[in-house]
Amino acid sequence: MKSSTTLKGSAFLVLDDSDFPALHLQSLNLQSLSATSDALVSLIQQSPAIERVIITGVYLESGTWKDILVPLSQSAIMFFYIETCGYQMEGESAHFRPADFADHPDAPYIETTEADDVDACEAVFRRVRENKKRKYGSDYNEAADIKLQEDQRELVEFKTRVLYEYVKRQYNADEATDAEESGDYSDSMTDSESEDSDFV
């Protein structure tokens, strides 16, 4: 039996069901991964005592985020953090990617066109509060927990905007470079054609 695991890819580590033997986790940390929803659902279902889940930069090859988050919303979870997740551009579920994630209100959590994904995500946050309320009773400060979630969301939104602006600037710079190189090539062709005409 294993109580916790952290899986992190340097770029993207592709996971499927075969990557997970029988694990019974209390803590799970997934970062910079590409996975199928079936693999992650299997991992969660093997871990009925799971209490702490962190998911950042995870993109699904197939299935939906709802598939993963609904089981979590019915679990013993006590801590949940999710940031900048979504669907692989070339995966089976790529059609769930929004055309422009920067304009999508829930992109800091999940870049998705599916309202069910967002609803399931919010249900996990609610489950965390319910579980804490059951465990700590009157000692639990739900208002403070909600405020913490709001603060975390604002931070994630800020990081998402910064990332989007960086990617946009990089894309524009690449486009300008390509246009400049294309212009240089065109000028070179014109000079060459001019020389050919002079020769004739």
N, C-alpha and C positions, 0 to 999 in steps of 0.2 A: 504494500500500500504506500502511496506517495501523497504527501500533504500539499505540495505546491509545485508549480512548474512555471518557468519563464521561457518563451519561445520568441526569438528575435532574429530577423534577417538583416544582413548588411545591406542588401538591396531588397529583393523579394524572395522569400523562402516559400516554395509551393508545397502545401500540405494537402493530403487526402486521408481517407479513413485508415489506410494501412500504416500511417505514421503514428497512430495512437494505439498502443497496447492497452490492457486493462488498467486504467488510472482512476484513482479515487481522490480527487483533489479538494482541498479547502481554499486554495488560492491559485489564480490563473492570471498570467500576464502575457499578452500577445502583442507583439510590435513588428511592424513592417513585414507583414506576411500576406501571401495569397493563398486562399483556402477555399474548399467547397463548404457550403452550409452543412451538408451531411456530416462532414468530418467534425465540425465544431459542435453540432448538435449531439453527436455521439459522445464527444468529450464531456459535455455538460451532463448528459443523461447518466454517464458513468460516475458522476460526482454529486450525489444528492446532498452532501454536506458542504458544498461549495459556499464560501462566504465572501470572498474578495475577488473581484474581476476587474482587470484593467485591459482595455482594448484600444490600441492606437495604430493608425495607418494600416489597417487590415482591409483587404479588398477581396471580394468574393468572385470566384471563378464561375460558380453556379449556385442556384438556390437564392433565397432572399434573407435579408437581415431579420425579418419577422420570424422565420424558421428558427433562428438562433435565440432571439430575444424573448420569445414567448415562454420557452422552458425556463429561462432565467427569471422571468417575472413570476414564476410559480415555485421558486427555489428558496433556500435558506439564506440567500445573499444579504450581506450586511454593508458592503461597500461596492460601488460601481462607478467606473470612470470610462468614458468613451470619447474618442477624438479622431476626426478626419478619417472616417472609414467610408467604404462605398463598394463599388463594383468594378471589376477589371474591365479595361477598355475593350479587350478582345475575348472576354469570357462569354459563356453561354447567357449570362444575365446582364450583358452590357446595355441592353435596352432599358434598364432601370436607372442608368446614369442620366442626370440632368444635363441639358445642353450647356448651361452656364452655371456651374455650382456656386459662383460668387453671388449670384442673385437669388439663391435658394436659401430660405430662412433657416433651414435645419442642417445645412451643409457642415457646420462645425462638428456636429455629431456624425451624421451619415449623409453622404452625397447620394440622394435617392429621389426618384419621382413618386415613390410609393408611400402614400399616407399611412398604410398599415405598418411600415417599417418604423416611422416616427412614433406612432401610437404605441407600438410594442416597446420602443426605447423609453418612453415616458412611463410605461407600466413597470419597467424594471426599477426606475427611480422611486416610484410609489411603493413598490414591494420592499425596497431597502428601508424606507421609513416605517412601513408596517411591521417589519421584522424587528427593527430597533425598538419600536413602541412596545411590542410584546416582551422583548428581553429586558428592557430597562424601566418600563412602566412610567411612573410620574417623573423619574429622573431624566427622561429623554426630552431634549429640547428640539422639537420638530421645526419650529420657526427658524432656529439657528441653522439647522440642516438644510432647509429650503434656501436660506440666504447663501449658504456655502455653495450649493448647486448653481445658483444664479451667478455668483462671483466666478465660479469655474467656467461657466458657459461664456461669460463676457471675456475671460482670458482666452478661451479657445477661439472665440469669434475674432478677437484681435489678431491672434497668431494666424488664423485662416486668411484674414484680409492682407496681412503682411506677405504671406506666402503667395497669395494670388497676384498681388502687385509685382512681386519679384518675378513670378513666372510670366506675367504679361510683358514686363519690361524686357525679359530675356527673349521672349518670342518676337517682340518688335525689333529688338537689336538683330536677331538672326534674320528676320525678314529684310531689314535694311541692308545687311551684309550681302544677302543673296541677290538683292536688287542691284547693289553696287557691282558685285562680281558679274552679274548678267550684263550690266551696262558696259563694263570694261571689255567683256568678251565681244559684245556687239560692236564697240568702237574698233576693236582689233580686227574684226571681220571686215568692217568698212574700209579700214586702212589697207587691208590685204587686197580687197576688191579694187580699190583705187590703184594700187600698184600694178595689178593685173591689167587694168584698162590702159595704164600708161605704157605698159610693155607692148600691148597690141598696137 
